[in-house]
Amino acid sequence: MPAPIGPLLGLALGALFAWIAGDGTNRGKGTPTLSETLFVSLFALLVFAPAAAYYIAFEPDWAYAYLVDSTRRIGALHAAVLLADVASVPLGFVALLRAARGPNFSQLVRLVGAPVLAGSIFVVVLFPRLSVQATYAQFHGDFGTHPVAGGPLGYALIWTTLVVAGAAAWTANALRQMR
């Protein structure tokens, strides 16, 4: 996934986990248990962050939509983005459960809708850049570019999406059983 979208999707996923864990009702169970928060944090650490890290490690120019040259040794930026990815899922989870007296639909819409809308705008505006696989120099020099579709990056996008979606469904089911 593109680097700026990771934390936004993490917030939305965390809020959805909180909604599912609370059965979508406002029953006054506004405080998440330690085991639920730990479970969501493990999902973020073991599934979500590695999925995002793959693109930062192997396709860094694409991950930043060719706006940042990855050859300039921007390790601190990579680390900050990955830490934001790890923290965003539990943050969204706790934020929705702690809001008022538990999750309600309007809070869900705000905590899921706003990040998804921002991520969608990012993708739509930068789609011409995100549909091409290249290095920073190739993209700006207009040589050696390949379409993402049908290439290794396209297959990696499909694979990581399936893995994150499957793990999110399993995590949501486990959270529901914990309550």
C-alpha positions as CSV (number, residue, x, y, z in Angstrom):
1,M,0.0,0.0,0.0
2,P,1.2,3.5,-0.5
3,A,3.0,4.8,2.6
4,P,0.6,7.7,3.4
5,I,-2.4,5.5,3.3
6,G,-1.2,2.9,5.8
7,P,-2.0,4.9,9.0
8,L,-5.3,6.0,7.6
9,L,-6.4,2.4,6.8
10,G,-5.1,1.4,10.2
11,L,-7.3,3.9,12.0
12,A,-10.3,2.7,10.0
13,L,-9.5,-1.0,10.6
14,G,-9.1,-0.4,14.4
15,A,-12.5,1.4,14.5
16,L,-14.1,-1.4,12.6
17,F,-12.6,-3.9,15.1
18,A,-14.0,-1.9,18.0
19,W,-17.5,-1.8,16.3
20,I,-17.4,-5.5,15.7
21,A,-16.1,-6.3,19.3
22,G,-19.0,-4.2,20.7
23,D,-21.6,-6.0,18.5
24,G,-22.4,-2.6,17.0
25,T,-24.4,-1.6,20.1
26,N,-23.9,1.0,22.7
27,R,-24.1,-1.1,25.9
28,G,-21.8,1.0,28.1
29,K,-18.8,-1.3,27.4
30,G,-16.7,1.7,26.5
31,T,-13.5,0.5,28.0
32,P,-11.5,-2.0,26.0
33,T,-10.0,-4.9,27.9
34,L,-6.3,-5.4,28.0
35,S,-6.6,-8.7,26.1
36,E,-8.7,-7.1,23.3
37,T,-6.2,-4.2,22.9
38,L,-3.3,-6.6,23.0
39,F,-5.0,-8.8,20.3
40,V,-5.6,-5.8,18.0
41,S,-2.0,-4.6,18.6
42,L,-0.7,-8.0,17.6
43,F,-2.7,-7.9,14.4
44,A,-1.1,-4.5,13.7
45,L,2.4,-5.7,14.5
46,L,2.3,-9.1,12.9
47,V,0.0,-8.5,9.9
48,F,-0.7,-4.9,9.0
49,A,2.8,-3.4,9.5
50,P,4.6,-6.1,7.6
51,A,2.1,-5.7,4.7
52,A,2.9,-2.0,4.6
53,A,6.6,-2.5,5.2
54,Y,6.9,-4.7,2.1
55,Y,6.2,-1.8,-0.2
56,I,8.5,0.6,1.7
57,A,11.3,-2.0,1.6
58,F,11.0,-3.3,-2.0
59,E,9.2,-0.5,-3.8
60,P,9.9,2.7,-1.8
61,D,9.6,5.1,-4.7
62,W,6.2,3.7,-5.6
63,A,5.2,3.6,-1.9
64,Y,5.7,7.4,-1.8
65,A,4.0,7.9,-5.2
66,Y,7.3,9.1,-6.7
67,L,7.1,12.3,-4.6
68,V,10.2,11.3,-2.5
69,D,13.5,10.0,-3.9
70,S,14.3,6.9,-1.9
71,T,18.0,7.0,-2.7
72,R,18.4,10.0,-0.4
73,R,18.5,7.7,2.7
74,I,15.2,8.6,4.3
75,G,15.3,5.8,6.9
76,A,13.8,8.1,9.5
77,L,10.8,8.7,7.3
78,H,10.4,4.9,6.7
79,A,10.6,4.2,10.5
80,A,8.1,7.0,11.3
81,V,5.6,5.6,8.7
82,L,6.0,2.1,10.0
83,L,5.5,3.2,13.6
84,A,2.4,5.1,12.5
85,D,1.1,1.9,10.8
86,V,1.7,-0.2,14.0
87,A,0.1,2.4,16.3
88,S,-2.9,3.3,14.1
89,V,-4.8,0.1,14.4
90,P,-4.9,0.0,18.2
91,L,-5.4,3.8,18.3
92,G,-8.6,3.5,16.1
93,F,-9.7,0.6,18.3
94,V,-9.3,2.4,21.6
95,A,-10.6,5.7,20.2
96,L,-13.9,4.3,19.1
97,L,-14.5,2.2,22.3
98,R,-13.6,5.1,24.6
99,A,-15.7,7.7,22.8
100,A,-18.7,8.6,25.0
101,R,-20.0,5.4,26.5
102,G,-19.0,3.0,23.8
103,P,-19.3,2.8,20.0
104,N,-22.2,4.3,18.2
105,F,-22.8,4.7,14.5
106,S,-22.0,8.4,14.1
107,Q,-18.6,7.9,15.8
108,L,-18.0,4.8,13.5
109,V,-18.7,6.9,10.5
110,R,-16.3,9.6,11.6
111,L,-13.5,7.2,12.5
112,V,-13.9,5.0,9.5
113,G,-15.2,7.4,6.9
114,A,-12.7,10.2,7.3
115,P,-9.6,8.1,6.9
116,V,-11.1,6.1,4.0
117,L,-12.2,9.3,2.3
118,A,-8.7,10.8,2.7
119,G,-7.0,7.6,1.4
120,S,-9.4,7.4,-1.5
121,I,-8.7,11.0,-2.5
122,F,-5.0,10.3,-2.3
123,V,-5.3,7.3,-4.6
124,V,-7.6,9.1,-7.1
125,V,-5.4,12.2,-7.3
126,L,-2.2,10.2,-7.6
127,F,-3.6,7.2,-9.6
128,P,-1.5,8.0,-12.7
129,R,1.6,7.7,-10.5
130,L,0.5,4.7,-8.6
131,S,-0.4,2.7,-11.8
132,V,3.3,2.7,-12.8
133,Q,6.2,0.7,-11.5
134,A,9.6,2.4,-11.7
135,T,12.3,4.1,-9.7
136,Y,12.2,7.8,-8.9
137,A,14.7,8.6,-11.7
138,Q,12.8,6.4,-14.2
139,F,9.4,8.0,-13.4
140,H,10.7,11.5,-13.6
141,G,12.9,10.8,-16.6
142,D,10.0,9.0,-18.4
143,F,12.0,5.8,-19.2
144,G,11.9,2.2,-18.0
145,T,8.4,2.4,-16.5
146,H,6.1,-0.7,-16.4
147,P,2.4,-0.9,-15.6
148,V,1.6,-2.2,-12.1
149,A,-1.1,-4.4,-13.5
150,G,0.3,-7.8,-14.5
151,G,3.7,-7.2,-12.9
152,P,5.3,-8.3,-9.7
153,L,4.0,-5.2,-7.8
154,G,0.5,-5.8,-9.0
155,Y,0.6,-9.4,-7.8
156,A,2.1,-8.3,-4.5
157,L,-0.8,-5.8,-4.0
158,I,-3.3,-8.5,-4.6
159,W,-1.5,-10.9,-2.3
160,T,-1.1,-8.5,0.6
161,T,-4.7,-7.3,0.3
162,L,-5.9,-10.9,0.6
163,V,-3.7,-11.6,3.5
164,V,-4.7,-8.5,5.4
165,A,-8.4,-9.0,4.6
166,G,-8.3,-12.6,5.8
167,A,-6.4,-11.8,8.9
168,A,-8.7,-8.9,9.6
169,A,-11.7,-11.2,9.3
170,W,-10.2,-13.7,11.6
171,T,-9.3,-11.0,14.1
172,A,-12.8,-9.6,14.0
173,N,-14.2,-13.0,14.6
174,A,-11.9,-13.6,17.5
175,L,-12.7,-10.2,19.0
176,R,-16.4,-11.0,18.8
177,Q,-15.9,-14.3,20.6
178,M,-13.9,-12.6,23.3
179,R,-16.8,-10.4,24.3
